[in-house]
Amino acid sequence: MKEQLYTIPVNEVFESDCECPLCKMKEQLERNAIEYTLGPSYMEDDNRAMTDEAGFCEKHIQALYGEKNRLGLALILSTHMQKINKDLKAMTDKSAPTATSLFKKKETTPIGSYVDKLKNHCFICERINDTFDRYVDTIFHLYKKDPAFAGKVRNSKGFCTYHFALLYDKAPDFLSKEALDNFIADIKNVYFSNMERMQEDIEWFINKFDYRYQNEPWKNSKDALPRAILKTHSTITPDSKE
C-alpha cells in the first residue's frame, strides 16, 4: 500500500526528540532532494528536462553549490542556461516593448512573465512539497487509525508556529467531529505547553547575561536561541551557539 511508504517516516519523526516533527520532515526531504538532484539522476534526460524547466530558487542553488559535485551542478546549469537563452531569444526576436501612455496601465511583457515564472519555480522546492503534502495527509490518517500515533502526538514537543497553524487549518478536511475535537485539543495542548517551556528557556538564557545569574547553571537554555528561532520561524535552523 502507498500509505505504508509514508507512515514509516511520519511515525519515525514523531518518535524523535525535536521541537517540530514537520520541520524535521521537511529538513530530511530537502536533504534527500539535494542528494537526488546531484546524484546519478542528473544524467537522465527526464530529470534534466525538469531542472531545465523549473530551475532553482536562491536558497537551493546555494545549497547545491555547497555540495561536492561541482561538475554535476555545472552540467545542470549549462543546459538550464541554454534553455533560458533559447526561450528569451525567441521572445525578444518576436516582439519588442513599446512606449506606453502615461495614463495606460503598464502590462507585464512576455519576458517579464517568463522570468517571474522562473523566480516562482524550483525543482527542489517542488519535489519537497509534493512529498511533504503526502506526509501531512498521513498525519491525519494515522491519528484516526492508530491510537499509538495519537499518543506520539500528545507526547511530542509540539510544533513551530507555522506548522501548528497548518495542522489546525487542515484538520477539518480530514477528521470527523469527535476525532477533530480530540486532534485540535491535542495539538493546542502540546503547542502552547511547549511554547511556554521555550519561553522559560529563552528567559533563562537572557538572565544568564545578568551578572547576578553568572554562577547559576544554564539549565536547558544553552541552545534556547536556535530552538526558539525554529519555533517561531519554521524551518530556519541556525547552528547552536553556546
Rosetta blueprint (number, residue, H / E / L):
1 M L
2 K H
3 E H
4 Q H
5 L H
6 Y H
7 T H
8 I H
9 P H
10 V H
11 N H
12 E H
13 V H
14 F H
15 E H
16 S L
17 D L
18 C L
19 E L
20 C L
21 P H
22 L H
23 C H
24 K H
25 M H
26 K H
27 E H
28 Q H
29 L H
30 E H
31 R H
32 N H
33 A H
34 I H
35 E H
36 Y H
37 T H
38 L L
39 G L
40 P H
41 S H
42 Y H
43 M H
44 E L
45 D H
46 D H
47 N H
48 R H
49 A H
50 M H
51 T H
52 D H
53 E H
54 A H
55 G L
56 F L
57 C L
58 E H
59 K H
60 H H
61 I H
62 Q H
63 A H
64 L H
65 Y H
66 G L
67 E L
68 K L
69 N L
70 R H
71 L H
72 G H
73 L H
74 A H
75 L H
76 I H
77 L H
78 S H
79 T H
80 H H
81 M H
82 Q H
83 K H
84 I H
85 N H
86 K H
87 D H
88 L H
89 K H
90 A H
91 M H
92 T H
93 D H
94 K H
95 S L
96 A L
97 P L
98 T L
99 A L
100 T L
101 S L
102 L L
103 F L
104 K L
105 K L
106 K L
107 E L
108 T L
109 T L
110 P H
111 I H
112 G H
113 S H
114 Y H
115 V H
116 D H
117 K H
118 L H
119 K H
120 N L
121 H L
122 C L
123 F H
124 I H
125 C H
126 E H
127 R H
128 I H
129 N H
130 D H
131 T H
132 F H
133 D H
134 R H
135 Y H
136 V H
137 D H
138 T H
139 I H
140 F H
141 H H
142 L H
143 Y H
144 K H
145 K H
146 D L
147 P H
148 A H
149 F H
150 A H
151 G H
152 K H
153 V H
154 R H
155 N L
156 S L
157 K L
158 G L
159 F L
160 C L
161 T H
162 Y H
163 H H
164 F H
165 A H
166 L H
167 L H
168 Y H
169 D H
170 K H
171 A H
172 P H
173 D H
174 F L
175 L L
176 S L
177 K H
178 E H
179 A H
180 L H
181 D H
182 N H
183 F H
184 I H
185 A H
186 D H
187 I H
188 K H
189 N H
190 V H
191 Y H
192 F H
193 S H
194 N H
195 M H
196 E H
197 R H
198 M H
199 Q H
200 E H
201 D H
202 I H
203 E H
204 W H
205 F H
206 I H
207 N H
208 K L
209 F L
210 D L
211 Y H
212 R H
213 Y H
214 Q L
215 N L
216 E L
217 P L
218 W L
219 K L
220 N L
221 S L
222 K L
223 D L
224 A H
225 L H
226 P H
227 R H
228 A H
229 I H
230 L H
231 K H
232 T H
233 H H
234 S L
235 T L
236 I L
237 T L
238 P L
239 D L
240 S L
241 K L
242 E L
